[in-house]
Amino acid sequence: MNQTELAQRAISGDEDSFTLLIQENREKIYRMAFTYVRNKEDSLEIVQETVYRAFISVHKLKQPQYFQTWLTKIAVNCALDHIRKAKKVVYMDKEHEGSYEQKPREDVIDLHDALGQLDEKSRTVIMLRYFEDMPIKDIADVLDIPLSSVKSIIYRGLEKLKVNIGERESLG
Amino acid sequence: MDKKLDDYKQAYHDIEIPEELAAVTEQAIERGKLHRKRAKARTSWVKHAGVSAAAVFVLFTVSVNTMPAFASALENVPGLGKLVKILQFNKGSAGGGTPQDAVDVSFITVQKQGDQESIILNFTQDNEVQQNASSFHVSFTEYPNSAVKDFETLKQSPYIEDAYEIISLDDSLVRFHVTFKEAIAYEVKEYKEPAQVVITISPVEVSPEKQQPVYAVRTASVPYGETLGAMEESLLVADNMRVLKDKQGGYFVEAGYYRTEAEAQEKMKQLKHEFGVVEPLFVEKREYLEVPGGIVAR
């Protein structure tokens, strides 16, 4: 059964279908969460909140084919909420971040350093577009911003990351 | 695609997935299911309200667990620790905690929020604050409205008529009885780190047709002490047995209460003949919220 069919069943209240959908998407949610908070504990908390929120509101989802986009939107919102709450409580300095974990691989450190230069919105857009291969139209839906804004965020983001924009893709 | 971007993408997909991920998502779904169940129970309670007198007791229980007022109160629960669970009451009775040695309920506090009150029981073990609540049991019954639990601080509550300890021949048991002045809705939550049991009560309206008198089958009143404990043991065969205090301060054991006098007489006969209870028993008519009277054995 494909995701849209599963989503249709989940919307009409089938808990097993929902569970299957989550099993297929949980690693993705985790990675997205990790990109924001850079440690396991917080990432898992975000995953849990995302799945819970999705479960209790899945019946409100109107079009099953948008399940992925919808779930991504919840995950991004949960991650941003989490960061906001954490900011109120304690400010984590750079040395502290992610230090509970075994040392992440070098390339992952590079990734975080790179994304660290970007603000939250740009980070979200770059992550969804280039790591999750999400269409620009869907990113606009996730963030509730116009298509044109997504494009300019991508443009500016890549410039900041010093990525060669030339041949990569037309943002036309 | 740009080489750098490719590397980043690779790094992103190399983010290590922890073992706990599956368990965490399952937990989240369980939490969601619980939420759904509560929402469902709420609607079915509205649907069936007032259908029959026989179902009243169960309905009362359901309404308590899903009282909308409590849903909003959940955010500011007065417990200090982590919520272990919200007790689900089945026929007015529920328990929780884990069995532990040499424990005591060290102090009881009452907190007020609007017209709601929370009774907080704190557990200690060897004079140290306990992290997990020891095994406990709370039961809510009517005639008079009461919860078997405890004391002085409790008597300050405007909703509480009386609170007293019940003798237990078994050392491992601490028991209390609380009599409420009016009908209440209740919710009980268990916390850990530190161990606490929080009983939240608030007044509810009870329709006059539910305030019918009942006929109780009970023993004569005796002073607080071992006789009472022995009496209780001899009546353990009764389904709804409880220990109560009467108006004069004496204690007695109630085997149960019934809607009609005939039913009560029948039950009394059954206890005497089928279960061989030798204790003298009486049938007492009791009004809604009336505290039982003293009966002296002749």
Interface residues (C-beta under 8 A of the other chain):
Chain A: E15 F18 T19 I22 Q23 R26 E27 Y30 R31 F34 T35 K40 L44 V47 Q48 E49 T50 V51 Y52 F55 I56 P104 R105 D107 V108 D110 L111 A114 L115 M127 Y130 F131 L158 L161 K162 V163 N164 I165 R168
Chain B: M1 D2 K4 L5 D7 Y8 K9 Q10 A11 Y12 H13 D14 I15 E16 I17 P18 E20 L21 A22 V24 T25 E26 Q27 A28 I29 R31 G32 K33 H35 R36
